[in-house]
């Protein structure tokens, strides 16, 4: 028998001495070993939204999307986002009347946020995001008579909102892009949009009506529409559309002015490539939604068929 430390080992007569190792387990002081933490969607949003998205209307929408998802999950905190949680969110959005296209936009924001959190070690697993099949629906735009009635109702409530409406329909820009325009962005009868969804600036010429809408005393304002915000403008818009009998049409939202501008360009004979540049679409496919309005391109086909 031999003694090793405090341990006695019986080796017998035929074996060499054996050393017994007394193992003690202690917590690691290595800072790279992290405890498993839990986060809610709202907490991850606050942590990464300024890193993942630039300021602008798209960031505003993303924050709204993620806030709704956190509300659906009732602020639950998690260390991993599994497929069951994702299916629950998608199902709830569909029950609330969200179209597949809207669900896809909201899931794109959630996917981007979770991928960042996973990369940074905040969560340990990700679900599989499956894109919902989108139908190509009818694009709603305002006819001139509808525009006239709606804009008159807006003007009776707020002159600044009326000016903004004129600017939106004649430039085809997004609401956030217009509100973000500064005085320096308007030069030589053109406007440059910097805070865009695609993060690419674009410059378009202004119509006489758009120039007039943007021409007000500078005073202490940053831009022609900086006295407005999206929430207030949408409130006035909704009140006006109720007054003129469009309250039940859920497609009559401020973004319809962008569709209206695009439809007028296409129906007026502007080729689809230039319409793409005007709207600032990243891909031609996005602009092709308006291509069916270019019926003038088919008039020559009738002449050929009339001969036979």
C-alpha positions, -999 to 999 in steps of 0.1 A, spaced: 0 0 0 12 35 -8 0 70 1 -6 97 -25 -16 129 -10 -46 121 13 -55 90 -8 -44 55 1 -42 30 -28 -39 -7 -24 -16 -18 -52 -11 -54 -42 22 -72 -46 21 -75 -84 14 -39 -96 33 -7 -97 21 22 -76 -10 40 -90 -16 77 -86 -52 88 -79 -61 123 -91 -86 141 -69 -106 163 -94 -123 194 -83 -148 213 -105 -150 250 -103 -167 277 -123 -146 292 -151 -134 327 -148 -128 329 -185 -149 359 -198 -155 341 -231 -176 315 -214 -211 332 -213 -241 322 -194 -272 315 -214 -293 347 -213 -328 354 -225 -341 383 -245 -375 394 -258 -380 407 -294 -384 442 -279 -350 439 -261 -332 427 -292 -348 455 -312 -335 481 -288 -301 465 -289 -297 462 -327 -321 484 -346 -297 513 -349 -270 489 -362 -291 470 -387 -313 498 -402 -305 534 -412 -327 563 -402 -357 568 -424 -393 556 -431 -382 519 -435 -366 519 -400 -399 534 -387 -419 506 -403 -394 479 -390 -398 492 -355 -435 490 -358 -434 455 -372 -411 442 -345 -432 459 -318 -463 441 -331 -444 407 -330 -433 413 -295 -469 421 -285 -481 388 -301 -455 370 -281 -466 389 -250 -431 401 -243 -418 365 -238 -380 362 -233 -361 334 -250 -327 320 -255 -337 303 -288 -364 311 -313 -379 279 -324 -403 269 -353 -433 268 -330 -428 304 -319 -425 315 -356 -456 296 -366 -475 312 -338 -465 347 -349 -474 340 -386 -507 325 -375 -516 355 -354 -507 379 -382 -529 361 -406 -558 361 -380 -553 399 -379 -560 402 -416 -524 406 -428 -519 396 -464 -491 373 -473 -471 402 -487 -474 421 -454 -465 390 -435 -434 386 -457 -422 421 -449 -427 416 -412 -409 382 -413 -380 398 -432 -375 423 -404 -377 395 -377 -353 373 -396 -327 400 -400 -329 408 -362 -327 372 -351 -298 364 -375 -279 393 -359 -287 381 -324 -276 346 -333 -243 358 -347 -236 378 -316 -244 348 -293 -276 362 -278 -297 332 -290 -286 297 -299 -310 286 -327 -330 300 -356 -362 288 -372 -366 282 -409 -382 313 -425 -405 302 -454 -416 330 -477 -454 332 -481 -467 330 -516 -479 364 -527 -506 371 -552 -503 398 -577 -534 419 -569 -549 449 -585 -529 481 -578 -553 508 -566 -546 544 -576 -566 576 -575 -585 589 -604 -584 627 -609 -619 632 -595 -610 611 -564 -578 631 -559 -597 664 -562 -623 655 -535 -598 639 -511 -573 667 -514 -600 693 -508 -610 675 -476 -574 674 -465 -569 711 -472 -599 720 -451 -582 704 -421 -545 712 -426 -528 733 -453 -494 717 -446 -509 682 -451 -525 694 -484 -491 707 -496 -475 674 -487 -502 654 -505 -496 674 -537 -458 668 -534 -463 631 -529 -486 625 -559 -464 646 -583 -430 631 -572 -441 595 -563 -419 595 -533 -426 577 -500 -441 596 -471 -410 593 -450 -388 605 -479 -409 637 -483 -410 646 -446 -372 641 -445 -365 666 -474 -344 696 -463 -340 729 -480 -306 719 -494 -322 689 -511 -342 711 -534 -319 727 -561 -325 739 -597 -362 727 -597 -352 692 -586 -353 673 -554 -329 647 -541 -342 620 -517 -315 607 -494 -334 588 -467 -347 561 -490 -358 525 -485 -331 512 -508 -304 534 -491 -297 548 -526 -303 585 -532 -322 596 -563 -330 630 -579 -362 638 -598 -374 670 -614 -403 688 -598 -436 697 -615 -449 733 -611 -474 721 -586 -447 702 -566 -424 733 -566 -453 755 -554 -461 729 -526 -425 730 -514 -422 768 -515 -429 783 -481 -410 807 -458 -380 789 -443 -382 804 -409 -367 779 -385 -378 748 -404 -354 721 -416 -375 715 -447 -408 723 -464 -426 694 -446 -406 691 -414 -435 705 -393 -454 673 -400 -450 637 -388 -463 605 -402 -488 598 -374 -504 633 -376 -506 632 -414 -522 597 -415 -548 609 -389 -558 638 -411 -557 615 -442 -581 590 -426 -605 617 -415 -606 632 -450 -611 599 -467 -640 591 -444 -656 625 -453 -654 618 -491 -668 583 -489 -636 563 -492 -635 552 -456 -642 515 -464 -615 512 -490 -585 499 -471 -562 505 -501 -567 543 -499 -537 550 -477 -510 576 -482 -489 551 -502 -516 552 -529 -502 585 -541 -470 567 -551 -491 542 -571 -510 571 -586 -479 588 -598 -465 556 -613 -497 548 -630 -499 583 -646 -463 580 -659 -470 546 -675 -503 555 -689 -488 587 -703 -463 567 -724 -432 568 -702 -412 536 -707 -409 512 -677 -372 517 -673 -376 555 -667 -405 548 -643 -381 525 -624 -356 553 -621 -382 578 -611 -396 556 -583 -361 544 -572 -370 507 -575 -340 484 -570 -353 459 -596 -373 462 -627 -396 435 -615 -410 459 -588 -419 484 -615 -434 458 -638 -465 458 -616 -476 488 -635 -467 475 -670 -503 463 -677 -514 500 -677 -493 507 -708 -521 498 -732 -510 523 -757 -481 500 -766 -507 475 -778 -526 499 -801 -503 491 -830 -512 454 -826 -549 462 -834 -539 479 -866 -521 448 -878 -550 426 -869 -575 449 -886 -559 441 -919 -568 404 -918 
